[in-house]
Structure formats: C-alpha cells, structure tokens
Amino acid sequence: MKKIVTFGELMLRLQPYNYERFVQCDHVEFTFGGGEANVSVSLANYGMDAAFVTKLPEHTIGQSAVNSLRRYGVDTSKIVRGGDRVGIYFNEKGASQRGSVCIYDRANSSIATADPSDFDWDSIFEGVDWFHFTGITPALGGNMVEICKQACIAAKAKGVKISCDLNYRGKLWTRDEARAAMTELCQYVDVCISNEEDAKDVFGIEAEATDIYAGEINHEGYKSVAKQLADKFGFEMVAITLRESHSAFDNGWSAMLYNVAEDEYCFSKKYNLHIIDRVGGGDSFGGGLIYSLLSGKNTQAAVEFAVAASALKHSIEGDYNMVSVAEVEKLAKGDSSGRIQR
C-alpha cells in the first residue's frame, strides 16, 4: 500500500445554517477542514495509507479535530500536540450572484506558532512514497517557511515525491512574500498544482486570451502557463484546474495535466456543476491526482479521475470529500446522470 504524508493546518469551520448571512444568523454549525487534511481524507477513502501532520492543542477542541480525521481512517499518530488554539475560519456560503465569504481567525494557532524542533521529518518520512503541502502552510507566518523547507529537504533525501498546490491566499500574505517563499520551496517540488489565478498571483504567469468570468478558456494559454512553470522549476508534472464561474451555484469545471517527460498536455472533460459546497474542491482534485499517479494511471486517465473526484466533492457539504474509488471511476467513465442507486 502506498503511503502519503500531508502537512498543514487543520481548522475549525464555523458556518451559518443553509445560506444565511453572518449578519442575520443566530446559530452556526461547526466542522473541521484544511487544505492538506482534506487531501489526506480523500486518499484514505481511496484505500491508501494517508498520514496528516500538524500541531494541535491538547484540549478538547484539538482532540475533536484529530477525531474528525480518525473517523475516515487518516493516520493521526504524527500530529504534534501543544500550543493554545485551533485556527478558525468563518464561511458564509454564496448563492446565485452573491459570492461566498471566508473570514480567517487563525493568528497564533498551534501550527502557526510551531517550532522546527517540533517535527522529526526523518522519522515522519520513513517508508513514505509521497509528500503533499500547499502554499497556505508557509503563509501562516512564524517559522512555517523554514519548517516547510526542512520537510522538503528531508523528503528529497529519502526519495519521496513531492506535490504542492500553490493555493495563494491574499488574506494571509502579499504576492511578494508568496513569490519569495514559493520560489524557494518549489525547487523541491515534482508535481505542481495550480489554478487559473495562482500562477499569476504567485509567479506572474498568466494565460492569454482567457476570461474565466465569461466562460472563455483558451487551451493554448494554459499549455503555455504549464510549460513556463515546468521550465522555471523543473517540475515533472503541472496540473491546472479550470473553473468557469457563472454564479455561486453554477460553474464549469475541468483541468489540464502536463506531463513534461512525454511532452503531453491532457485536458479533461468539462463538468457543469450545480454546487452544494465548493470549499475543498481543489483539495479533492489534488487527492484524486495523487491517487491516480501512485496507482500508475496514464496522464489522461489521471486528470480525468482527479476532475471527476473534485466534481463529486462540489456536491458534498463540508471540507472533506467522502467518495469512493468506484464512485469516481463511474463518473469519470461518463455516468453523470445522478440517477438513484437501488
């Protein structure tokens, strides 16, 4: 069984019921989620040995966060305990022409105040095949850029493949800060995941003749973006998710995967989504892609599986993608009818 380690922050998600706005709600529901944790849940659901690494307080909320991963079979044994608080994000779901709103309350969380000595990366990567992190984790401040760098160096020393989702978050750091940190970290990355905005925000690389709001996708422009990224950092593969946003409910969703060794650009089929919850959509793509590549799928099959997995996630409440390989394969093979299963 392939073994994957993901590293990042696991947060408490607070959200008004249904589609209420913050200013009108008088009660909220809470769940847990976070980019790399979401990936680990996907991989565990696909039957892989997925471990999540972070730092969480020892109190009850910290334990509840750990338990939220354990219920899906994620290995939590490498989570460091300590610090004072679990990061929080408030999520207001958009509807129709009103976009979603995300407000962070994650300053001084346990992981944001972590010390490099908290993590024994040589031990963590023993017997591991793949390491995944995102651009959110180094953006948390403190020692996180250095900790991510140490993790990448240790992973490389053990021959572990590394993937990174650029995931630029303007509420966490500036473009200049992101560019400096990610330029350093991406030197260790084998598989880069980006979207229609991240490559531009972080590295100033932009697809030409594309208007995501008008639903106009220029395939040649995205091929150019992928090649520029690969040439700059020596990536083995570059995946770019393509979201056409027509409203908060209705999106077009597809992706491209560039296989550098084969000089192969593969575009997936496009799904017309009617969205229940888009949070974690990119993470579910990442989980599907890692599973596909570790399972030996070719470039086209890998991107089709990853996009189908992510399309299904948009139908599920919460951060975690709770689908099986069989469900993803069924959609990837063309059954998108949504008919009842009896």
DATA-V856645 format. One record per residue. N is the residue number from 0. PSI is psi as a letter, one per 20 degrees, with the letter a starting at -180 (999 if undefined). D_FIRST is the distance of its C-alpha to the first C-alpha in whole Angstrom. Layout:
n | psi | d_first
N | PSI | D_FIRST
N | PSI | D_FIRST
This chain:
n | psi | d_first
0 | p | 0
1 | q | 4
2 | p | 6
3 | q | 10
4 | p | 13
5 | q | 16
6 | p | 20
7 | b | 23
8 | p | 25
9 | p | 25
10 | q | 28
11 | p | 31
12 | p | 32
13 | p | 35
14 | p | 36
15 | q | 40
16 | q | 39
17 | c | 39
18 | k | 41
19 | q | 43
20 | q | 44
21 | g | 44
22 | i | 48
23 | i | 48
24 | q | 46
25 | j | 46
26 | q | 43
27 | q | 39
28 | q | 36
29 | q | 33
30 | a | 29
31 | q | 27
32 | r | 25
33 | q | 25
34 | g | 23
35 | h | 20
36 | h | 19
37 | g | 20
38 | g | 17
39 | h | 15
40 | g | 16
41 | g | 15
42 | h | 11
43 | h | 11
44 | h | 13
45 | j | 11
46 | j | 8
47 | r | 6
48 | n | 7
49 | p | 10
50 | p | 13
51 | p | 16
52 | p | 19
53 | a | 23
54 | p | 26
55 | q | 28
56 | r | 31
57 | i | 31
58 | a | 33
59 | h | 32
60 | h | 32
61 | g | 29
62 | h | 27
63 | h | 28
64 | g | 26
65 | g | 23
66 | h | 23
67 | h | 23
68 | h | 19
69 | h | 18
70 | h | 20
71 | j | 17
72 | j | 14
73 | p | 14
74 | o | 14
75 | j | 17
76 | i | 18
77 | j | 18
78 | p | 21
79 | p | 25
80 | p | 27
81 | r | 31
82 | a | 33
83 | h | 36
84 | q | 34
85 | p | 32
86 | q | 32
87 | q | 34
88 | p | 34
89 | p | 36
90 | p | 36
91 | o | 39
92 | p | 37
93 | r | 39
94 | p | 41
95 | c | 43
96 | j | 45
97 | o | 44
98 | r | 41
99 | q | 38
100 | p | 39
101 | p | 37
102 | p | 38
103 | q | 36
104 | m | 37
105 | j | 35
106 | p | 37
107 | k | 37
108 | r | 33
109 | g | 31
110 | h | 29
111 | h | 32
112 | j | 34
113 | q | 31
114 | q | 31
115 | h | 29
116 | i | 29
117 | h | 27
118 | p | 24
119 | n | 23
120 | h | 21
121 | g | 20
122 | g | 19
123 | h | 17
124 | j | 15
125 | p | 14
126 | j | 11
127 | q | 10
128 | h | 10
129 | q | 12
130 | p | 15
131 | p | 17
132 | r | 21
133 | r | 24
134 | i | 27
135 | h | 28
136 | g | 27
137 | i | 29
138 | i | 32
139 | i | 32
140 | a | 35
141 | c | 35
142 | j | 33
143 | h | 30
144 | g | 30
145 | g | 30
146 | g | 27
147 | g | 25
148 | g | 27
149 | h | 26
150 | g | 22
151 | g | 22
152 | g | 24
153 | h | 21
154 | g | 18
155 | h | 20
156 | h | 21
157 | j | 18
158 | k | 17
159 | p | 15
160 | q | 15
161 | p | 18
162 | q | 19
163 | p | 22
164 | o | 24
165 | g | 27
166 | m | 28
167 | p | 32
168 | o | 34
169 | i | 37
170 | i | 38
171 | h | 36
172 | r | 37
173 | r | 40
174 | h | 39
175 | g | 40
176 | g | 38
177 | g | 35
178 | g | 36
179 | g | 36
180 | g | 33
181 | h | 31
182 | h | 32
183 | g | 31
184 | h | 28
185 | i | 27
186 | i | 28
187 | i | 24
188 | p | 23
189 | g | 21
190 | o | 20
191 | p | 23
192 | p | 24
193 | r | 27
194 | a | 30
195 | i | 33
196 | h | 35
197 | g | 32
198 | h | 33
199 | g | 37
200 | h | 37
201 | g | 35
202 | j | 36
203 | j | 39
204 | p | 37
205 | q | 38
206 | p | 38
207 | q | 42
208 | l | 43
209 | p | 41
210 | n | 42
211 | h | 39
212 | h | 42
213 | i | 44
214 | k | 40
215 | o | 41
216 | p | 38
217 | o | 39
218 | h | 36
219 | h | 38
220 | g | 38
221 | h | 34
222 | h | 33
223 | g | 36
224 | g | 34
225 | g | 31
226 | g | 32
227 | g | 34
228 | g | 31
229 | g | 29
230 | h | 32
231 | h | 33
232 | i | 30
233 | k | 28
234 | q | 25
235 | h | 23
236 | q | 23
237 | p | 25
238 | p | 24
239 | o | 27
240 | q | 28
241 | o | 31
242 | p | 33
243 | o | 36
244 | o | 38
245 | h | 41
246 | r | 41
247 | h | 39
248 | h | 38
249 | o | 37
250 | q | 35
251 | p | 34
252 | p | 31
253 | a | 29
254 | r | 27
255 | q | 27
256 | p | 25
257 | o | 26
258 | o | 24
259 | g | 26
260 | h | 26
261 | i | 27
262 | l | 29
263 | p | 28
264 | o | 29
265 | p | 27
266 | p | 29
267 | r | 27
268 | q | 29
269 | p | 31
270 | p | 31
271 | o | 34
272 | p | 33
273 | o | 35
274 | p | 33
275 | g | 33
276 | o | 31
277 | i | 30
278 | p | 29
279 | j | 25
280 | g | 25
281 | h | 24
282 | h | 21
283 | h | 20
284 | g | 21
285 | g | 19
286 | g | 16
287 | h | 16
288 | g | 17
289 | g | 14
290 | g | 11
291 | g | 14
292 | h | 14
293 | h | 10
294 | i | 10
295 | j | 13
296 | q | 16
297 | r | 19
298 | g | 21
299 | g | 23
300 | h | 20
301 | g | 18
302 | h | 22
303 | g | 22
304 | g | 19
305 | g | 20
306 | g | 23
307 | g | 23
308 | g | 20
309 | h | 23
310 | g | 26
311 | h | 25
312 | h | 24
313 | i | 28
314 | j | 29
315 | p | 27
316 | q | 29
317 | r | 28
318 | h | 25
319 | q | 22
320 | o | 21
321 | m | 20
322 | r | 19
323 | r | 16
324 | g | 15
325 | g | 18
326 | g | 20
327 | g | 20
328 | h | 20
329 | g | 23
330 | g | 24
331 | h | 23
332 | i | 25
333 | i | 28
334 | n | 29
335 | k | 30
336 | h | 33
337 | j | 31
338 | q | 33
339 | q | 32
340 | o | 30
341 | 999 | 32
